[in-house]
């Protein structure tokens, strides 16, 4: 057991850190380049750690996924120098101050630790020699829009060298449709959401009590951001942007399941003042190597049109990999080739069905003179523990946050258990190169990294019924091949009355879609279920019957006439609604 130092504190508390058998695995289960070594700093944090920052005192601060009544941050310190945390303290509760508390950032700047929830950027003044700040939590920026919680509302942060703070205001939709995520619906043109969302705003990093109106709109056409950092070498902002979803579900006549699984790209972009990256009108196709017109605006997967006027990414990463942290390396502990390069943590896909899920790695992009100097590399793998990853819950661990201490050591967090690793290099820094990277280059051929084969990697090919074919094509994308769903986003199809109960309610969900919070088995899910009225009565009946007779369910079948009757009722209801003026 790790040595633990206990202190009595009136407000904060110390927890014992227990380490399991995972420590017996080389590098704590990670696959790394030659001469890199990983130690599990802490095996699990109940609340799960997302983003991190390390103080000059060597204290690692981890942003808990959600704040509770007692804490929203964990502070860890390795006292005896073995790489493992000996003491941990929690602090920084903020749930009582706002409704939404989902964590999306942590950075140290100018003696303060900055962090954010979905709607607020906070900070504490750090106290040298102490793990815990002794001052009050301060509010720097508040998202004061009346919409409350919406898609892509996270607030990652970055600082330049001139006292500025950069905060994205993510797009409140997938592609600016009205209603959103509706099959075949056009996008609003021009998109009104771009006035206050879908971009990055610049604020005074040292001013408190700001709202969006106090900031300056720095760049636009950016859908969703979790991974963002300032590059001190070329003094520019960089983002790994989440690309859009649902090409197949929204436009089944234009895109194949394979195309929808791979596209569009997660864009690695250099963001300068006035940049416009084209959301929602365009997306980047990393296979064709060009930005193309979105189907909501008349695109067919090949038309460029107005997209020629928008900026392209530096690198187009595979679609749906979910880049959730980006940090430039400025230390001297790693080999020289890593100096000034970018590390990106890919949380991994949830919506690549009918193909296996993909990502779940930490990538590295080499830089020289302020620009990428080579292809991206797999730096760390082994998080998932399985290959292929058929459903997101098959992954044992999912990489999340990246941080470096003043000596250049790396810290990696993951979001399933709340594990944190410390990574160091113990070889020849100056003579490290392609020979040492050869084994990591082979990782690009494993199922969860490579471009999937259209036939061999199609998990729908083993379907035993028409309903299973429909499920693997349109439903497994979110609810996963095993029906287990994805935590917080897509509800499971197991052990719930939503599946085995009222047939009419279930059919209506397929025909009309659903949005908002719902409770299933004590867990809250908040996402958007698009309507699937484009499916035939027979296809809907088949897929609902499949769901009701699988995943542990034993409910009776649904027939096509049940769907037809409900479709007629819905059409009659919509015909009676008052017409809106144009």
C-alpha positions, 0 to 999 in steps of 0.5 A: 500500500502506498504511504499515506500522510494524514492531516486534520483539516476543518473543511477538506479531507484526506483519502487513502489511496489504494492501488490494485493489481493493475500496477503489476502490468508493464507501464500500468497497462499502457503501450508506449514508445521504447524507453518511455515508462508509466507508473499509475499515480492513482488507480481510481478516483470515484468521481472520475478525473477529466482535465488536469494541471500541475503546479510548480510545487508538484501538486497535480490538480484533477477536475472531477467529472461533476462537482458534488456538495463537498468537492469538484477538484482533487489535489494529488501529491507524490511525497516520496518521489516514486511517481505514486500519489501519497496524499489526496485532498478534495475541494472546490464544490460549486454545484450549489451555485449553478445547475450544470456542473459538467467539467471541461477544463483545468489550467494554471495561469499567473498563480491561479488555477482556472477550471470550468463547468458547462456554464462558468469559468472559475479560478482559485489563487494558489498558495505556495507550499499548500495543496489547497487554496485558502481564498474564495472561489472566483467567477471569471466568465459566465455563460448567461444565455437563457438556453441553459444546457445544450449540445456542445456547451463545454468551456475549455480554456487557453491563455496567450502571453498577453493576458487573454483568456480564450473560451469557446461557445459551442454550437447548440446543434449538430448542423443548424437544422430547425428542428435539429437532427431531423432527417432530410431537414435543411439547415438554416441559411444563414445560420443564426446560431453563429451570432453567439455560438459556434466560435471562440471568444477572447476575454481578459484573463484577470477580470472577474464577473464577465459574460459573453458580451464582455468578450471579443469574437475571435473566430467562428465556424467551429462546432464543438471544442473540448481540446484546446491550447495556446502554442507559445512558439508561434503564438497561436491558438490551436484546437482539435475540433469535434466534427458533426454526426449523423450523416447516415441517419439524417440523409440515408439516401446520400451516405452509406453506413461506412461513410457515416462511420468514418466522416467527417474529420475531427479537425486539428486547426490553427485558429487566428483572429478572424478565422472561419472554419465553415460550420455548419455549411461545410465539413472536412473529408479526411479521405478525399482531403477537402472541405465539402458542402454539408447535406443540410445545405445541398451537399452530396459528399463531393460538392465543394461550393462555398466551402472553398472560402473557408479554412482547412485543418492542418490535419484531418483525424478520423471521424468521431474519435472525440479529441478531449485534450490538447497540450503542447510539450515545452519540457526537456524530459522527453526526447528532443523530437517531442519539443514544441509538438502537440499531444492529443487525447482521443476519448474514442468514438461511440457512434461508429456502428456498424463498424467497431468503435475507434480512437481511444489513444493519445496521438502526437503531432511533431512540430517545427518552426510553429507548423506540423512537420510530419504525420501524426503518431500513436504515442499511447495505446492500450487503454481499451484493453480489447480490439476490436471494440464493438461497443463503447462499454467494452473499453476498459479505460478511455483517455481523457486529460493531459498535463505536464509538470515543470520537469517535463513529465506527462500525466494522463487521465482516463474517464472510466475509473478515474485512473492517472498515469505519470509518464517519463523517459529513461533513454537517450534523448538526442538519439531517439527516432524512427527505430524506437517508434517502429512498434508504435507505428504498427498500432495504426493497423489495429482495428480501433485505429485503422480505416475499417474495411467495408466488408470485413469490419462491418459488424452488421454482416453477422445479423440474423434477422431483418430487425438486427440489420436495421438495428446495426445500421441505425441504432447501434450508432448510439445505443451500441451493438450490445444495447448498453448505451453510453454513460450520460448520453445514450440510454441502455435498451436493457432492463427498462420499461421504455423497451418492454412496456407500452408499444405505442410510446416506443413507436412514437419515439421512433417516429417523432424522436425525443429530446431532454433528460430521462432517468433510467435505472437511477442514471440520468441521460440527456441527449437527442434521439432523432426521429426515424420516420424515413424507415418503412413501417416494416423496418420499424416493426422489425427493429422494435421487435428485435430490441424487445426480444434481445438485450435481456428483454422478453416482450412481445413483437410489434407488427407493421400495422401497429406502426402504420396506425401510429403514423396516421395518428401522427400525420393527422395531429400534425395537420391540425397544428397551426401554420407558422408564418414564414 
